[in-house]
Amino acid sequence: MPFRFRLWTRWSDEDAMGVLNNAVYLSLMEEARWRWCERLGLLAERHSFGFVLALARQRFVRPGRGPAEVEVELATLRLGGSSFQQAYRIRDAASGETWVEADAVLVTWDLAARAKTPLPERFRAAVREHEPGVEDAGSA
């Protein structure tokens, strides 16, 4: 995957069984998306576009334990007309052991209209520049 981000879990991220709570992985994915947007230069006009999480699927490979430094890998799989799909892999940074593999669909959203909106062209161009192999099904 073309993007890798180092993040940390906290001891309080563990559930009663001593493993990372499943919601923690969604937060790690969200933080990786933020850093991805930052790396692509999409945060300069931070409030000019937004997106909402429409779907997230997680496949738990091994139980994670905190606190730990983790590596979150991210790749954009597909750009649509008003959505994009990404894949994630979350692993223990020390051992390299994969804890979770996931994917998500995000929809660009107009807060004022409370409705989906087409992917902005500058967003599409930034993704294509940094991830040239991404499937672009939404551009004409």
C-alpha positions in Angstrom: 0.0 0.0 0.0 1.4 3.4 -0.9 0.8 5.2 2.4 2.1 4.2 5.9 1.4 6.1 9.1 2.8 5.4 12.6 0.2 5.9 15.3 -0.1 4.9 19.0 -2.8 3.0 20.9 -3.4 3.6 24.5 -3.8 1.2 27.4 -7.4 2.5 27.7 -8.2 1.3 24.2 -8.3 -2.3 25.5 -11.6 -3.9 26.4 -12.3 -6.2 29.4 -10.6 -9.1 27.7 -7.3 -7.2 27.4 -7.5 -6.7 23.6 -8.1 -3.6 21.5 -11.7 -2.7 21.2 -13.0 -3.0 17.7 -14.0 0.7 17.6 -10.3 1.6 18.1 -9.5 0.3 14.7 -12.1 2.7 13.1 -10.4 5.6 15.0 -7.0 4.5 13.7 -8.4 4.4 10.1 -9.8 7.8 10.6 -6.5 9.2 11.8 -4.7 7.6 8.9 -7.3 9.3 6.5 -6.6 12.7 8.1 -2.8 12.2 7.6 -3.5 11.0 4.0 -5.5 14.2 3.3 -2.7 16.2 4.8 0.0 14.5 2.7 -2.1 15.0 -0.5 -2.4 18.7 0.3 -6.2 18.6 0.8 -6.3 20.3 4.2 -5.4 23.8 3.0 -9.0 24.4 2.2 -10.2 22.2 5.1 -13.9 23.2 5.0 -14.3 23.4 1.3 -15.3 19.7 1.1 -16.2 17.0 3.5 -17.0 13.4 3.4 -18.8 10.9 5.6 -18.2 7.3 6.3 -20.8 5.2 4.4 -19.4 1.7 5.0 -16.6 0.2 7.0 -15.7 -3.5 7.0 -13.0 -5.0 9.3 -11.5 -8.5 9.2 -9.8 -9.2 12.5 -6.7 -11.3 11.9 -5.2 -11.3 15.4 -6.1 -9.5 18.6 -4.2 -6.3 19.1 -3.0 -5.2 22.5 -2.1 -1.7 23.8 -0.4 0.5 24.4 1.5 -0.1 21.2 2.9 1.7 18.2 1.0 0.6 15.2 1.5 1.1 11.4 -1.6 1.8 9.4 -1.2 1.2 5.7 -3.7 2.9 3.3 -4.5 2.7 -0.4 -7.3 4.3 -2.4 -8.9 1.6 -4.5 -11.6 3.5 -6.4 -12.9 6.9 -7.2 -16.5 7.1 -8.0 -18.8 10.0 -8.9 -19.4 11.1 -5.3 -17.6 8.4 -3.3 -14.2 6.7 -2.9 -13.1 3.4 -1.5 -10.0 2.7 0.5 -8.2 -0.3 1.9 -6.3 -0.4 5.2 -4.0 -2.8 7.1 -3.3 -2.2 10.7 -0.3 -4.0 12.2 1.9 -4.0 15.3 4.9 -1.7 14.4 7.4 -3.8 16.5 6.5 -7.3 15.2 4.9 -6.5 11.9 2.1 -8.7 12.8 -1.2 -7.8 11.1 -4.1 -7.2 13.4 -6.8 -6.0 11.0 -7.5 -5.7 7.3 -10.3 -3.3 6.4 -11.9 -1.3 3.7 -14.2 1.7 3.7 -16.4 3.7 1.4 -16.6 7.4 1.9 -19.1 9.8 0.3 -18.4 13.5 -0.3 -21.0 15.5 1.5 -22.4 19.0 1.3 -23.1 20.1 4.9 -25.4 22.9 3.9 -27.6 20.9 1.6 -27.3 17.7 3.7 -26.7 15.7 0.6 -24.0 13.9 -1.3 -22.1 15.9 -3.8 -19.7 15.0 -6.6 -16.1 14.4 -5.8 -14.2 17.8 -6.3 -11.9 17.7 -9.2 -9.0 18.9 -7.1 -9.6 15.9 -4.8 -9.7 13.5 -7.7 -6.5 15.1 -9.2 -4.6 14.9 -5.9 -5.5 11.2 -5.5 -4.5 10.4 -9.1 -1.2 12.2 -8.7 -0.2 10.3 -5.5 -1.9 7.0 -6.4 -1.6 6.7 -10.2 -3.1 3.2 -10.4 -6.4 4.1 -8.7 -9.5 3.1 -10.6 -11.3 6.3 -11.6 -14.9 5.4 -12.5 -16.4 8.8 -11.9 -14.5 11.0 -14.3 -15.8 11.6 -17.7 
